[in-house]
Amino acid sequence: MAGLFNPGTPLLQIVLRCVVIYLVLLTALRLTGKRQLGQFTPFDFTVLLLIANAVQNAMIGPDTSLVGGVIGAFTLLALNYGVGLLVTRYGLFQRELQGDPTILVDNGKLLLANMRREHVDPNDVLMAMREHGVEDLAKVQHAVLETDGTISIVTSDTPVMHTRRRVRRMRRTL
């Protein structure tokens, strides 16, 4: 029962290990591309589970105490909250952490170079078109791979809404 609350690893070391692993995984996931984050295949999900198991020991070390696990979890949640603040509230590192949307279809034509760079299969675009109720590629003005890995479809008959002025005004007030 004493091992339940007495950490076997110094708490500061657990925090430091969690910070390092978090930053390494954040960088690795960012480098693998947006599509990897948007929709997991069974292979992606398997890799995610194995990575979680592989880094557990690197974060907590030999510590199996309740306190060590809570400190590790709290550290990861705090890091995630902090990165979220940097990105949304202050805009710091937004482009580096989230990336930019990528156009996959322009005026009914697949942009194969962009699709290869983002590791998107043409069938993924066709599936997104079906999900949006679009049957013909010629009707797609733009298909955009968003920063969260989803594919947005804009058809040629979609009305254009200009919001630039309103957005600029909002930025000045923030």
HUNOR-V177842 format. One record per helix or strand of 3 or more residues. SS is the DSSP state (h for helix, s for strand). FROM is the first residue (numbers start at 0). TO is the last residue. If there is no record, write none. Layout:
# HUNOR-V177842
SS_FROM_TO / SS_FROM_TO
This chain:
# HUNOR-V177842
h_1_4 / h_10_30 / h_33_37 / h_41_59 / h_65_87 / h_93_97 / s_101_105 / h_111_116 / h_121_130 / h_136_138 / s_139_144 / s_150_154 / h_163_172
